[in-house]
Amino acid sequence: MEKKQIAYYYNTVIKEDETAVDIDGDIRVPAKGEVLLRPDGKRWKVEAVNATHDGGGALPVYRIYLSA
């Protein structure tokens, strides 16, 4: 599995406690249109997934944009 960093954006706002570094590669990146149940019990729809990788040993970053 791929090592990565994941950042969740709620209505385009990122929360510091909603970023994760996936060293083991076991967190699945959701697809656009999926509905996620977050730790606070709320359901959020995935509006977009943006992946970037700068190379040079840096982890790829997946930005997950969610809406209520």
N, C-alpha and C positions, 0 to 999 in steps of 0.2 A: 504494500500500500504506500501511497505517496505522503510524505511529510508536508505539512502545510499550515498556514495561518488562516483563520476564518474570522471575519468581522460581520456582525449582524447590525443592520441599519433599520431602525423602526421609523417609518414615515420620513425617511432620509436623514434621521438623527442617529448618530452612533452613541452607544452607552459604553463607558469604560469596562464595565463588568461583562459585556457581551462580545468580547474577543477571546479567541482560543488559539493556542498553538498546539497543533496535533502532531506530536513527535512520533507516535506509533503509527499514524496513518489510518486510524480506525474510525474517524468521524466522516460520515458520508456527506458529500456536498449535495444539497437539495436542488431539484430542477424547478425552473419557472413554472408557476401554476400550482405547485404543491402547497398544502396547508400544514404548517408546523405547530406543534404544541410546545410552547416554551416553558421553562421552569416555573414561571409565575402563574401557569395555568391558562394563559391566554392563547388563542389561536390566531396565527398570522399567516397571510398568503404571501408566497414568494413571487415578487413582481419582476425581479431580475437577478441574475448572477453574473458578476464581473470578475474574471480571473486575470491576475497580472503576475508576471515573473520577471524580475530584474536580472536574474542570472548571478553569476559570481558567488555562488554558494548561499544566496539568500533564499528563504522559503517562499514558495508561491503564495500569494494572498488572494483569497476568495472573498469578495464582498457580496453579502446576501442582503438584498433590499426587500423589506417586508412591509405590508400594509395590513391594517386591521380589517 
